[in-house]
């Protein structure tokens, strides 16, 4: 029992400190890129940008602001697909997931205004790999 407690004592602090690092780049299976520029080590809040390269989706090839938080292995980030010098795609995507080594496995939810002028939602999954 003492061995297990000793092992947990040494492993848990390292597990709790795992988070998305500053100045990191993550590419998902569709080729889209999340660049993390700054992470607040005290809160896990981070800022960066996201370049969409997913076929069949709007707002491609342009960096949009990405903000999120990384607590332990849990990660959540959001991209609001509008800005001053970029196209306004009338949508927002939120990714939630877990860091597993060099992989970030996420589920996403895209809320958008369709051609019919009504709100719609899409859901899916992404796996990002740290570059």
Secondary structure, 3 states (H helix, E strand, C coil): CHHHHHHHHHHHHHHHHCCCCCCEEEEECCCCEEEEEEECCCCCEEEEEEEECCCCCCCECCEEEEEEEEECCEEEEEEECCCCCCCCCCEEEEEEEEEECCEEEEEEEEEEECCCCCEEEEEEEEEEEEC
